[in-house]
Amino acid sequence: MSERINARLSQPLAEFVNRMVGETGLYETPSEYVRDLIRRDMERREAGLVQEAILAGYRDLATGRVFESEGNFKADMATLARKETNGW
């Protein structure tokens, strides 16, 4: 299922989009260009979330907020909850 979105562009933006599409541009249509921009933004934002999660893990490691896994997800989550409740 797709949804139509309409947008007004200033003259400079419209001219830029026109240069990006057609025979001399990188895209066949303005819609293709906009979809690509949205996909790239989604990927960039998702990558930022992953990077933040990795940094959070490093911060936990640096402050000693770690424990040895029991190899059991439920048990590990219970240990984590207990440690967070007790302030580590």
HTML snippet that shows the backbone in 3Dmol.js (N, CA, C, O; Angstrom):
<script src="https://3Dmol.org/build/3Dmol-min.js"></script>
<div id="view" style="width:600px;height:400px;position:relative"></div>
<script>
const pdb = `
ATOM      1  N   MET A   1       0.845  -1.177   0.000  1.00  0.00           N
ATOM      2  CA  MET A   1       0.000   0.000   0.000  1.00  0.00           C
ATOM      3  C   MET A   1       0.889   1.239   0.000  1.00  0.00           C
ATOM      4  O   MET A   1       1.874   1.304   0.736  1.00  0.00           O
ATOM      5  N   SER A   2       0.548   2.193  -0.805  1.00  0.00           N
ATOM      6  CA  SER A   2       1.327   3.429  -0.857  1.00  0.00           C
ATOM      7  C   SER A   2       0.425   4.607  -0.551  1.00  0.00           C
ATOM      8  O   SER A   2      -0.800   4.526  -0.644  1.00  0.00           O
ATOM      9  N   GLU A   3       1.056   5.681  -0.192  1.00  0.00           N
ATOM     10  CA  GLU A   3       0.322   6.895   0.139  1.00  0.00           C
ATOM     11  C   GLU A   3       0.926   8.050  -0.630  1.00  0.00           C
ATOM     12  O   GLU A   3       2.144   8.141  -0.783  1.00  0.00           O
ATOM     13  N   ARG A   4       0.085   8.912  -1.103  1.00  0.00           N
ATOM     14  CA  ARG A   4       0.532  10.071  -1.868  1.00  0.00           C
ATOM     15  C   ARG A   4       0.815  11.218  -0.901  1.00  0.00           C
ATOM     16  O   ARG A   4       0.036  11.501   0.009  1.00  0.00           O
ATOM     17  N   ILE A   5       1.948  11.864  -1.129  1.00  0.00           N
ATOM     18  CA  ILE A   5       2.321  13.046  -0.356  1.00  0.00           C
ATOM     19  C   ILE A   5       2.636  14.157  -1.348  1.00  0.00           C
ATOM     20  O   ILE A   5       3.425  13.961  -2.273  1.00  0.00           O
ATOM     21  N   ASN A   6       2.031  15.304  -1.164  1.00  0.00           N
ATOM     22  CA  ASN A   6       2.293  16.458  -2.027  1.00  0.00           C
ATOM     23  C   ASN A   6       3.119  17.468  -1.248  1.00  0.00           C
ATOM     24  O   ASN A   6       2.915  17.659  -0.049  1.00  0.00           O
ATOM     25  N   ALA A   7       4.047  18.106  -1.933  1.00  0.00           N
ATOM     26  CA  ALA A   7       4.880  19.113  -1.280  1.00  0.00           C
ATOM     27  C   ALA A   7       5.117  20.276  -2.232  1.00  0.00           C
ATOM     28  O   ALA A   7       5.322  20.079  -3.430  1.00  0.00           O
ATOM     29  N   ARG A   8       5.087  21.478  -1.693  1.00  0.00           N
ATOM     30  CA  ARG A   8       5.426  22.663  -2.476  1.00  0.00           C
ATOM     31  C   ARG A   8       6.900  22.942  -2.280  1.00  0.00           C
ATOM     32  O   ARG A   8       7.419  22.870  -1.166  1.00  0.00           O
ATOM     33  N   LEU A   9       7.573  23.264  -3.382  1.00  0.00           N
ATOM     34  CA  LEU A   9       8.992  23.575  -3.319  1.00  0.00           C
ATOM     35  C   LEU A   9       9.227  25.005  -3.782  1.00  0.00           C
ATOM     36  O   LEU A   9       8.558  25.502  -4.689  1.00  0.00           O
ATOM     37  N   SER A  10      10.185  25.651  -3.143  1.00  0.00           N
ATOM     38  CA  SER A  10      10.584  26.975  -3.617  1.00  0.00           C
ATOM     39  C   SER A  10      11.226  26.802  -4.989  1.00  0.00           C
ATOM     40  O   SER A  10      11.591  25.690  -5.371  1.00  0.00           O
ATOM     41  N   GLN A  11      11.361  27.879  -5.716  1.00  0.00           N
ATOM     42  CA  GLN A  11      11.941  27.807  -7.061  1.00  0.00           C
ATOM     43  C   GLN A  11      13.342  27.192  -7.060  1.00  0.00           C
ATOM     44  O   GLN A  11      13.622  26.324  -7.887  1.00  0.00           O
ATOM     45  N   PRO A  12      14.239  27.622  -6.146  1.00  0.00           N
ATOM     46  CA  PRO A  12      15.576  27.006  -6.145  1.00  0.00           C
ATOM     47  C   PRO A  12      15.529  25.496  -5.881  1.00  0.00           C
ATOM     48  O   PRO A  12      16.273  24.738  -6.504  1.00  0.00           O
ATOM     49  N   LEU A  13      14.667  25.059  -4.967  1.00  0.00           N
ATOM     50  CA  LEU A  13      14.564  23.624  -4.698  1.00  0.00           C
ATOM     51  C   LEU A  13      13.999  22.880  -5.895  1.00  0.00           C
ATOM     52  O   LEU A  13      14.494  21.812  -6.255  1.00  0.00           O
ATOM     53  N   ALA A  14      12.975  23.434  -6.509  1.00  0.00           N
ATOM     54  CA  ALA A  14      12.379  22.802  -7.693  1.00  0.00           C
ATOM     55  C   ALA A  14      13.406  22.688  -8.819  1.00  0.00           C
ATOM     56  O   ALA A  14      13.463  21.667  -9.504  1.00  0.00           O
ATOM     57  N   GLU A  15      14.206  23.715  -9.010  1.00  0.00           N
ATOM     58  CA  GLU A  15      15.239  23.677 -10.046  1.00  0.00           C
ATOM     59  C   GLU A  15      16.280  22.597  -9.745  1.00  0.00           C
ATOM     60  O   GLU A  15      16.749  21.899 -10.644  1.00  0.00           O
ATOM     61  N   PHE A  16      16.626  22.475  -8.480  1.00  0.00           N
ATOM     62  CA  PHE A  16      17.587  21.446  -8.097  1.00  0.00           C
ATOM     63  C   PHE A  16      17.018  20.056  -8.370  1.00  0.00           C
ATOM     64  O   PHE A  16      17.701  19.206  -8.941  1.00  0.00           O
ATOM     65  N   VAL A  17      15.777  19.824  -7.967  1.00  0.00           N
ATOM     66  CA  VAL A  17      15.145  18.528  -8.212  1.00  0.00           C
ATOM     67  C   VAL A  17      15.102  18.245  -9.705  1.00  0.00           C
ATOM     68  O   VAL A  17      15.365  17.120 -10.129  1.00  0.00           O
ATOM     69  N   ASN A  18      14.776  19.244 -10.498  1.00  0.00           N
ATOM     70  CA  ASN A  18      14.727  19.053 -11.945  1.00  0.00           C
ATOM     71  C   ASN A  18      16.090  18.656 -12.518  1.00  0.00           C
ATOM     72  O   ASN A  18      16.159  17.895 -13.483  1.00  0.00           O
ATOM     73  N   ARG A  19      17.173  19.168 -11.927  1.00  0.00           N
ATOM     74  CA  ARG A  19      18.510  18.776 -12.380  1.00  0.00           C
ATOM     75  C   ARG A  19      18.836  17.338 -11.979  1.00  0.00           C
ATOM     76  O   ARG A  19      19.645  16.677 -12.630  1.00  0.00           O
ATOM     77  N   MET A  20      18.211  16.860 -10.919  1.00  0.00           N
ATOM     78  CA  MET A  20      18.489  15.512 -10.417  1.00  0.00           C
ATOM     79  C   MET A  20      17.714  14.421 -11.156  1.00  0.00           C
ATOM     80  O   MET A  20      18.036  13.241 -11.017  1.00  0.00           O
ATOM     81  N   VAL A  21      16.695  14.796 -11.939  1.00  0.00           N
ATOM     82  CA  VAL A  21      15.862  13.800 -12.623  1.00  0.00           C
ATOM     83  C   VAL A  21      15.945  13.963 -14.137  1.00  0.00           C
ATOM     84  O   VAL A  21      16.414  14.979 -14.650  1.00  0.00           O
ATOM     85  N   GLY A  22      15.480  12.941 -14.825  1.00  0.00           N
ATOM     86  CA  GLY A  22      15.437  13.006 -16.280  1.00  0.00           C
ATOM     87  C   GLY A  22      16.691  12.444 -16.914  1.00  0.00           C
ATOM     88  O   GLY A  22      17.470  11.748 -16.262  1.00  0.00           O
ATOM     89  N   GLU A  23      16.882  12.746 -18.174  1.00  0.00           N
ATOM     90  CA  GLU A  23      17.990  12.181 -18.950  1.00  0.00           C
ATOM     91  C   GLU A  23      19.361  12.539 -18.403  1.00  0.00           C
ATOM     92  O   GLU A  23      20.281  11.724 -18.479  1.00  0.00           O
ATOM     93  N   THR A  24      19.522  13.731 -17.858  1.00  0.00           N
ATOM     94  CA  THR A  24      20.830  14.154 -17.361  1.00  0.00           C
ATOM     95  C   THR A  24      20.991  13.946 -15.863  1.00  0.00           C
ATOM     96  O   THR A  24      22.079  14.165 -15.330  1.00  0.00           O
ATOM     97  N   GLY A  25      19.941  13.531 -15.175  1.00  0.00           N
ATOM     98  CA  GLY A  25      19.997  13.363 -13.733  1.00  0.00           C
ATOM     99  C   GLY A  25      20.246  11.927 -13.308  1.00  0.00           C
ATOM    100  O   GLY A  25      20.407  11.033 -14.139  1.00  0.00           O
ATOM    101  N   LEU A  26      20.273  11.727 -12.019  1.00  0.00           N
ATOM    102  CA  LEU A  26      20.507  10.402 -11.452  1.00  0.00           C
ATOM    103  C   LEU A  26      19.220   9.596 -11.294  1.00  0.00           C
ATOM    104  O   LEU A  26      19.278   8.378 -11.124  1.00  0.00           O
ATOM    105  N   TYR A  27      18.072  10.246 -11.346  1.00  0.00           N
ATOM    106  CA  TYR A  27      16.788   9.597 -11.073  1.00  0.00           C
ATOM    107  C   TYR A  27      15.848   9.766 -12.255  1.00  0.00           C
ATOM    108  O   TYR A  27      15.939  10.742 -13.000  1.00  0.00           O
ATOM    109  N   GLU A  28      14.954   8.816 -12.419  1.00  0.00           N
ATOM    110  CA  GLU A  28      13.982   8.871 -13.512  1.00  0.00           C
ATOM    111  C   GLU A  28      12.881   9.902 -13.251  1.00  0.00           C
ATOM    112  O   GLU A  28      12.440  10.605 -14.161  1.00  0.00           O
ATOM    113  N   THR A  29      12.444   9.978 -11.977  1.00  0.00           N
ATOM    114  CA  THR A  29      11.321  10.866 -11.634  1.00  0.00           C
ATOM    115  C   THR A  29      11.602  11.577 -10.314  1.00  0.00           C
ATOM    116  O   THR A  29      12.430  11.119  -9.526  1.00  0.00           O
ATOM    117  N   PRO A  30      10.918  12.695 -10.070  1.00  0.00           N
ATOM    118  CA  PRO A  30      11.050  13.344  -8.761  1.00  0.00           C
ATOM    119  C   PRO A  30      10.635  12.415  -7.623  1.00  0.00           C
ATOM    120  O   PRO A  30      11.235  12.453  -6.549  1.00  0.00           O
ATOM    121  N   SER A  31       9.629  11.590  -7.839  1.00  0.00           N
ATOM    122  CA  SER A  31       9.178  10.665  -6.790  1.00  0.00           C
ATOM    123  C   SER A  31      10.281   9.677  -6.414  1.00  0.00           C
ATOM    124  O   SER A  31      10.481   9.380  -5.237  1.00  0.00           O
ATOM    125  N   GLU A  32      10.995   9.171  -7.421  1.00  0.00           N
ATOM    126  CA  GLU A  32      12.089   8.245  -7.153  1.00  0.00           C
ATOM    127  C   GLU A  32      13.166   8.935  -6.314  1.00  0.00           C
ATOM    128  O   GLU A  32      13.721   8.337  -5.393  1.00  0.00           O
ATOM    129  N   TYR A  33      13.453  10.183  -6.636  1.00  0.00           N
ATOM    130  CA  TYR A  33      14.455  10.951  -5.891  1.00  0.00           C
ATOM    131  C   TYR A  33      14.024  11.141  -4.435  1.00  0.00           C
ATOM    132  O   TYR A  33      14.822  10.938  -3.520  1.00  0.00           O
ATOM    133  N   VAL A  34      12.786  11.524  -4.223  1.00  0.00           N
ATOM    134  CA  VAL A  34      12.287  11.745  -2.860  1.00  0.00           C
ATOM    135  C   VAL A  34      12.292  10.439  -2.066  1.00  0.00           C
ATOM    136  O   VAL A  34      12.684  10.430  -0.899  1.00  0.00           O
ATOM    137  N   ARG A  35      11.862   9.335  -2.687  1.00  0.00           N
ATOM    138  CA  ARG A  35      11.884   8.045  -1.991  1.00  0.00           C
ATOM    139  C   ARG A  35      13.308   7.683  -1.577  1.00  0.00           C
ATOM    140  O   ARG A  35      13.520   7.185  -0.471  1.00  0.00           O
ATOM    141  N   ASP A  36      14.288   7.926  -2.453  1.00  0.00           N
ATOM    142  CA  ASP A  36      15.675   7.631  -2.117  1.00  0.00           C
ATOM    143  C   ASP A  36      16.165   8.499  -0.956  1.00  0.00           C
ATOM    144  O   ASP A  36      16.862   8.012  -0.066  1.00  0.00           O
ATOM    145  N   LEU A  37      15.803   9.773  -0.965  1.00  0.00           N
ATOM    146  CA  LEU A  37      16.182  10.659   0.148  1.00  0.00           C
ATOM    147  C   LEU A  37      15.611  10.155   1.463  1.00  0.00           C
ATOM    148  O   LEU A  37      16.298  10.155   2.484  1.00  0.00           O
ATOM    149  N   ILE A  38      14.359   9.729   1.440  1.00  0.00           N
ATOM    150  CA  ILE A  38      13.711   9.235   2.664  1.00  0.00           C
ATOM    151  C   ILE A  38      14.387   7.957   3.142  1.00  0.00           C
ATOM    152  O   ILE A  38      14.659   7.806   4.333  1.00  0.00           O
ATOM    153  N   ARG A  39      14.661   7.035   2.218  1.00  0.00           N
ATOM    154  CA  ARG A  39      15.342   5.791   2.606  1.00  0.00           C
ATOM    155  C   ARG A  39      16.705   6.080   3.227  1.00  0.00           C
ATOM    156  O   ARG A  39      17.066   5.492   4.246  1.00  0.00           O
ATOM    157  N   ARG A  40      17.458   6.983   2.611  1.00  0.00           N
ATOM    158  CA  ARG A  40      18.784   7.324   3.151  1.00  0.00           C
ATOM    159  C   ARG A  40      18.672   7.949   4.542  1.00  0.00           C
ATOM    160  O   ARG A  40      19.494   7.667   5.414  1.00  0.00           O
ATOM    161  N   ASP A  41      17.672   8.786   4.751  1.00  0.00           N
ATOM    162  CA  ASP A  41      17.473   9.391   6.068  1.00  0.00           C
ATOM    163  C   ASP A  41      17.119   8.319   7.091  1.00  0.00           C
ATOM    164  O   ASP A  41      17.614   8.345   8.218  1.00  0.00           O
ATOM    165  N   MET A  42      16.265   7.376   6.703  1.00  0.00           N
ATOM    166  CA  MET A  42      15.907   6.277   7.607  1.00  0.00           C
ATOM    167  C   MET A  42      17.147   5.479   7.994  1.00  0.00           C
ATOM    168  O   MET A  42      17.354   5.178   9.169  1.00  0.00           O
ATOM    169  N   GLU A  43      17.970   5.138   7.007  1.00  0.00           N
ATOM    170  CA  GLU A  43      19.187   4.377   7.276  1.00  0.00           C
ATOM    171  C   GLU A  43      20.133   5.143   8.193  1.00  0.00           C
ATOM    172  O   GLU A  43      20.730   4.564   9.101  1.00  0.00           O
ATOM    173  N   ARG A  44      20.268   6.445   7.954  1.00  0.00           N
ATOM    174  CA  ARG A  44      21.161   7.269   8.781  1.00  0.00           C
ATOM    175  C   ARG A  44      20.676   7.312  10.224  1.00  0.00           C
ATOM    176  O   ARG A  44      21.467   7.201  11.161  1.00  0.00           O
ATOM    177  N   ARG A  45      19.372   7.474  10.389  1.00  0.00           N
ATOM    178  CA  ARG A  45      18.819   7.523  11.752  1.00  0.00           C
ATOM    179  C   ARG A  45      18.938   6.179  12.456  1.00  0.00           C
ATOM    180  O   ARG A  45      19.266   6.132  13.641  1.00  0.00           O
ATOM    181  N   GLU A  46      18.674   5.080  11.741  1.00  0.00           N
ATOM    182  CA  GLU A  46      18.815   3.754  12.337  1.00  0.00           C
ATOM    183  C   GLU A  46      20.257   3.473  12.715  1.00  0.00           C
ATOM    184  O   GLU A  46      20.518   2.877  13.760  1.00  0.00           O
ATOM    185  N   ALA A  47      21.194   3.892  11.884  1.00  0.00           N
ATOM    186  CA  ALA A  47      22.608   3.723  12.195  1.00  0.00           C
ATOM    187  C   ALA A  47      22.972   4.510  13.450  1.00  0.00           C
ATOM    188  O   ALA A  47      23.788   4.062  14.256  1.00  0.00           O
ATOM    189  N   GLY A  48      22.367   5.680  13.613  1.00  0.00           N
ATOM    190  CA  GLY A  48      22.618   6.484  14.812  1.00  0.00           C
ATOM    191  C   GLY A  48      22.114   5.785  16.059  1.00  0.00           C
ATOM    192  O   GLY A  48      22.749   5.870  17.110  1.00  0.00           O
ATOM    193  N   LEU A  49      20.986   5.097  15.966  1.00  0.00           N
ATOM    194  CA  LEU A  49      20.459   4.351  17.112  1.00  0.00           C
ATOM    195  C   LEU A  49      21.386   3.207  17.488  1.00  0.00           C
ATOM    196  O   LEU A  49      21.631   2.961  18.669  1.00  0.00           O
ATOM    197  N   VAL A  50      21.901   2.507  16.481  1.00  0.00           N
ATOM    198  CA  VAL A  50      22.833   1.414  16.739  1.00  0.00           C
ATOM    199  C   VAL A  50      24.103   1.958  17.377  1.00  0.00           C
ATOM    200  O   VAL A  50      24.615   1.389  18.341  1.00  0.00           O
ATOM    201  N   GLN A  51      24.607   3.058  16.835  1.00  0.00           N
ATOM    202  CA  GLN A  51      25.821   3.655  17.391  1.00  0.00           C
ATOM    203  C   GLN A  51      25.598   4.068  18.843  1.00  0.00           C
ATOM    204  O   GLN A  51      26.474   3.855  19.682  1.00  0.00           O
ATOM    205  N   GLU A  52      24.450   4.650  19.151  1.00  0.00           N
ATOM    206  CA  GLU A  52      24.161   5.057  20.533  1.00  0.00           C
ATOM    207  C   GLU A  52      24.079   3.847  21.456  1.00  0.00           C
ATOM    208  O   GLU A  52      24.533   3.915  22.599  1.00  0.00           O
ATOM    209  N   ALA A  53      23.511   2.747  20.984  1.00  0.00           N
ATOM    210  CA  ALA A  53      23.434   1.531  21.799  1.00  0.00           C
ATOM    211  C   ALA A  53      24.838   0.986  22.080  1.00  0.00           C
ATOM    212  O   ALA A  53      25.126   0.537  23.189  1.00  0.00           O
ATOM    213  N   ILE A  54      25.699   1.029  21.074  1.00  0.00           N
ATOM    214  CA  ILE A  54      27.077   0.562  21.268  1.00  0.00           C
ATOM    215  C   ILE A  54      27.794   1.451  22.279  1.00  0.00           C
ATOM    216  O   ILE A  54      28.488   0.952  23.165  1.00  0.00           O
ATOM    217  N   LEU A  55      27.627   2.767  22.150  1.00  0.00           N
ATOM    218  CA  LEU A  55      28.256   3.692  23.106  1.00  0.00           C
ATOM    219  C   LEU A  55      27.716   3.486  24.516  1.00  0.00           C
ATOM    220  O   LEU A  55      28.468   3.581  25.486  1.00  0.00           O
ATOM    221  N   ALA A  56      26.432   3.207  24.639  1.00  0.00           N
ATOM    222  CA  ALA A  56      25.853   2.942  25.958  1.00  0.00           C
ATOM    223  C   ALA A  56      26.503   1.697  26.563  1.00  0.00           C
ATOM    224  O   ALA A  56      26.782   1.659  27.761  1.00  0.00           O
ATOM    225  N   GLY A  57      26.741   0.690  25.742  1.00  0.00           N
ATOM    226  CA  GLY A  57      27.417  -0.511  26.231  1.00  0.00           C
ATOM    227  C   GLY A  57      28.831  -0.209  26.697  1.00  0.00           C
ATOM    228  O   GLY A  57      29.266  -0.715  27.732  1.00  0.00           O
ATOM    229  N   TYR A  58      29.548   0.606  25.948  1.00  0.00           N
ATOM    230  CA  TYR A  58      30.900   1.009  26.366  1.00  0.00           C
ATOM    231  C   TYR A  58      30.862   1.801  27.676  1.00  0.00           C
ATOM    232  O   TYR A  58      31.716   1.620  28.544  1.00  0.00           O
ATOM    233  N   ARG A  59      29.866   2.678  27.811  1.00  0.00           N
ATOM    234  CA  ARG A  59      29.753   3.444  29.065  1.00  0.00           C
ATOM    235  C   ARG A  59      29.474   2.510  30.238  1.00  0.00           C
ATOM    236  O   ARG A  59      30.038   2.686  31.318  1.00  0.00           O
ATOM    237  N   ASP A  60      28.606   1.517  30.031  1.00  0.00           N
ATOM    238  CA  ASP A  60      28.342   0.537  31.091  1.00  0.00           C
ATOM    239  C   ASP A  60      29.618  -0.201  31.465  1.00  0.00           C
ATOM    240  O   ASP A  60      29.906  -0.391  32.646  1.00  0.00           O
ATOM    241  N   LEU A  61      30.377  -0.615  30.470  1.00  0.00           N
ATOM    242  CA  LEU A  61      31.627  -1.327  30.711  1.00  0.00           C
ATOM    243  C   LEU A  61      32.607  -0.451  31.483  1.00  0.00           C
ATOM    244  O   LEU A  61      33.252  -0.918  32.423  1.00  0.00           O
ATOM    245  N   ALA A  62      32.721   0.810  31.093  1.00  0.00           N
ATOM    246  CA  ALA A  62      33.663   1.724  31.741  1.00  0.00           C
ATOM    247  C   ALA A  62      33.292   1.993  33.196  1.00  0.00           C
ATOM    248  O   ALA A  62      34.172   2.238  34.020  1.00  0.00           O
ATOM    249  N   THR A  63      32.004   1.950  33.520  1.00  0.00           N
ATOM    250  CA  THR A  63      31.578   2.229  34.896  1.00  0.00           C
ATOM    251  C   THR A  63      31.370   0.966  35.721  1.00  0.00           C
ATOM    252  O   THR A  63      30.919   1.033  36.865  1.00  0.00           O
ATOM    253  N   GLY A  64      31.697  -0.186  35.140  1.00  0.00           N
ATOM    254  CA  GLY A  64      31.577  -1.436  35.890  1.00  0.00           C
ATOM    255  C   GLY A  64      30.183  -2.014  35.938  1.00  0.00           C
ATOM    256  O   GLY A  64      29.908  -2.911  36.735  1.00  0.00           O
ATOM    257  N   ARG A  65      29.303  -1.514  35.101  1.00  0.00           N
ATOM    258  CA  ARG A  65      27.923  -2.038  35.069  1.00  0.00           C
ATOM    259  C   ARG A  65      27.865  -3.269  34.166  1.00  0.00           C
ATOM    260  O   ARG A  65      27.218  -3.256  33.118  1.00  0.00           O
ATOM    261  N   VAL A  66      28.549  -4.328  34.588  1.00  0.00           N
ATOM    262  CA  VAL A  66      28.598  -5.566  33.818  1.00  0.00           C
ATOM    263  C   VAL A  66      28.430  -6.746  34.766  1.00  0.00           C
ATOM    264  O   VAL A  66      28.667  -6.628  35.968  1.00  0.00           O
ATOM    265  N   PHE A  67      28.023  -7.871  34.220  1.00  0.00           N
ATOM    266  CA  PHE A  67      27.956  -9.114  34.986  1.00  0.00           C
ATOM    267  C   PHE A  67      28.119 -10.275  34.014  1.00  0.00           C
ATOM    268  O   PHE A  67      27.879 -10.139  32.815  1.00  0.00           O
ATOM    269  N   GLU A  68      28.525 -11.406  34.547  1.00  0.00           N
ATOM    270  CA  GLU A  68      28.731 -12.574  33.706  1.00  0.00           C
ATOM    271  C   GLU A  68      27.389 -13.215  33.388  1.00  0.00           C
ATOM    272  O   GLU A  68      26.571 -13.463  34.274  1.00  0.00           O
ATOM    273  N   SER A  69      27.185 -13.473  32.115  1.00  0.00           N
ATOM    274  CA  SER A  69      25.944 -14.083  31.669  1.00  0.00           C
ATOM    275  C   SER A  69      25.865 -15.527  32.139  1.00  0.00           C
ATOM    276  O   SER A  69      26.866 -16.242  32.187  1.00  0.00           O
ATOM    277  N   GLU A  70      24.640 -15.941  32.486  1.00  0.00           N
ATOM    278  CA  GLU A  70      24.406 -17.334  32.848  1.00  0.00           C
ATOM    279  C   GLU A  70      24.066 -18.167  31.611  1.00  0.00           C
ATOM    280  O   GLU A  70      23.891 -19.382  31.704  1.00  0.00           O
ATOM    281  N   GLY A  71      23.973 -17.510  30.461  1.00  0.00           N
ATOM    282  CA  GLY A  71      23.610 -18.215  29.251  1.00  0.00           C
ATOM    283  C   GLY A  71      22.112 -18.438  29.135  1.00  0.00           C
ATOM    284  O   GLY A  71      21.646 -19.159  28.252  1.00  0.00           O
ATOM    285  N   ASN A  72      21.371 -17.821  30.023  1.00  0.00           N
ATOM    286  CA  ASN A  72      19.917 -17.952  30.034  1.00  0.00           C
ATOM    287  C   ASN A  72      19.347 -16.537  30.002  1.00  0.00           C
ATOM    288  O   ASN A  72      19.533 -15.775  30.951  1.00  0.00           O
ATOM    289  N   PHE A  73      18.664 -16.183  28.934  1.00  0.00           N
ATOM    290  CA  PHE A  73      18.185 -14.817  28.760  1.00  0.00           C
ATOM    291  C   PHE A  73      17.307 -14.358  29.923  1.00  0.00           C
ATOM    292  O   PHE A  73      17.506 -13.266  30.456  1.00  0.00           O
ATOM    293  N   LYS A  74      16.343 -15.181  30.317  1.00  0.00           N
ATOM    294  CA  LYS A  74      15.435 -14.780  31.412  1.00  0.00           C
ATOM    295  C   LYS A  74      16.203 -14.581  32.715  1.00  0.00           C
ATOM    296  O   LYS A  74      15.948 -13.626  33.450  1.00  0.00           O
ATOM    297  N   ALA A  75      17.127 -15.467  32.996  1.00  0.00           N
ATOM    298  CA  ALA A  75      17.922 -15.324  34.222  1.00  0.00           C
ATOM    299  C   ALA A  75      18.792 -14.069  34.154  1.00  0.00           C
ATOM    300  O   ALA A  75      18.927 -13.347  35.142  1.00  0.00           O
ATOM    301  N   ASP A  76      19.379 -13.816  32.986  1.00  0.00           N
ATOM    302  CA  ASP A  76      20.197 -12.611  32.833  1.00  0.00           C
ATOM    303  C   ASP A  76      19.360 -11.347  33.009  1.00  0.00           C
ATOM    304  O   ASP A  76      19.817 -10.394  33.639  1.00  0.00           O
ATOM    305  N   MET A  77      18.160 -11.322  32.475  1.00  0.00           N
ATOM    306  CA  MET A  77      17.295 -10.151  32.621  1.00  0.00           C
ATOM    307  C   MET A  77      16.888  -9.957  34.077  1.00  0.00           C
ATOM    308  O   MET A  77      16.765  -8.825  34.544  1.00  0.00           O
ATOM    309  N   ALA A  78      16.679 -11.064  34.796  1.00  0.00           N
ATOM    310  CA  ALA A  78      16.361 -10.967  36.227  1.00  0.00           C
ATOM    311  C   ALA A  78      17.557 -10.408  36.997  1.00  0.00           C
ATOM    312  O   ALA A  78      17.391  -9.576  37.889  1.00  0.00           O
ATOM    313  N   THR A  79      18.758 -10.863  36.652  1.00  0.00           N
ATOM    314  CA  THR A  79      19.977 -10.342  37.289  1.00  0.00           C
ATOM    315  C   THR A  79      20.125  -8.858  37.003  1.00  0.00           C
ATOM    316  O   THR A  79      20.429  -8.076  37.905  1.00  0.00           O
ATOM    317  N   LEU A  80      19.914  -8.468  35.760  1.00  0.00           N
ATOM    318  CA  LEU A  80      20.008  -7.061  35.377  1.00  0.00           C
ATOM    319  C   LEU A  80      18.995  -6.217  36.154  1.00  0.00           C
ATOM    320  O   LEU A  80      19.343  -5.155  36.672  1.00  0.00           O
ATOM    321  N   ALA A  81      17.762  -6.676  36.235  1.00  0.00           N
ATOM    322  CA  ALA A  81      16.727  -5.939  36.977  1.00  0.00           C
ATOM    323  C   ALA A  81      17.109  -5.797  38.444  1.00  0.00           C
ATOM    324  O   ALA A  81      16.942  -4.726  39.028  1.00  0.00           O
ATOM    325  N   ARG A  82      17.621  -6.870  39.045  1.00  0.00           N
ATOM    326  CA  ARG A  82      18.050  -6.835  40.442  1.00  0.00           C
ATOM    327  C   ARG A  82      19.169  -5.830  40.640  1.00  0.00           C
ATOM    328  O   ARG A  82      19.143  -5.051  41.593  1.00  0.00           O
ATOM    329  N   LYS A  83      20.148  -5.838  39.753  1.00  0.00           N
ATOM    330  CA  LYS A  83      21.272  -4.917  39.870  1.00  0.00           C
ATOM    331  C   LYS A  83      20.815  -3.461  39.700  1.00  0.00           C
ATOM    332  O   LYS A  83      21.278  -2.574  40.418  1.00  0.00           O
ATOM    333  N   GLU A  84      19.920  -3.226  38.763  1.00  0.00           N
ATOM    334  CA  GLU A  84      19.429  -1.857  38.555  1.00  0.00           C
ATOM    335  C   GLU A  84      18.612  -1.391  39.753  1.00  0.00           C
ATOM    336  O   GLU A  84      18.686  -0.222  40.133  1.00  0.00           O
ATOM    337  N   THR A  85      17.838  -2.283  40.347  1.00  0.00           N
ATOM    338  CA  THR A  85      17.045  -1.940  41.528  1.00  0.00           C
ATOM    339  C   THR A  85      17.959  -1.590  42.699  1.00  0.00           C
ATOM    340  O   THR A  85      17.666  -0.670  43.463  1.00  0.00           O
ATOM    341  N   ASN A  86      19.051  -2.311  42.839  1.00  0.00           N
ATOM    342  CA  ASN A  86      19.981  -2.106  43.957  1.00  0.00           C
ATOM    343  C   ASN A  86      21.054  -1.059  43.660  1.00  0.00           C
ATOM    344  O   ASN A  86      21.952  -0.846  44.475  1.00  0.00           O
ATOM    345  N   GLY A  87      20.969  -0.402  42.498  1.00  0.00           N
ATOM    346  CA  GLY A  87      21.933   0.645  42.168  1.00  0.00           C
ATOM    347  C   GLY A  87      23.301   0.124  41.808  1.00  0.00           C
ATOM    348  O   GLY A  87      24.287   0.853  41.917  1.00  0.00           O
ATOM    349  N   TRP A  88      23.384  -1.123  41.382  1.00  0.00           N
ATOM    350  CA  TRP A  88      24.626  -1.781  40.998  1.00  0.00           C
ATOM    351  C   TRP A  88      25.525  -1.859  42.180  1.00  0.00           C
ATOM    352  O   TRP A  88      26.635  -2.382  42.078  1.00  0.00           O
TER     353      TRP A  88
END
`;
const viewer = $3Dmol.createViewer("view");
viewer.addModel(pdb, "pdb");
viewer.setStyle({}, {cartoon: {color: "spectrum"}});
viewer.zoomTo();
viewer.render();
</script>
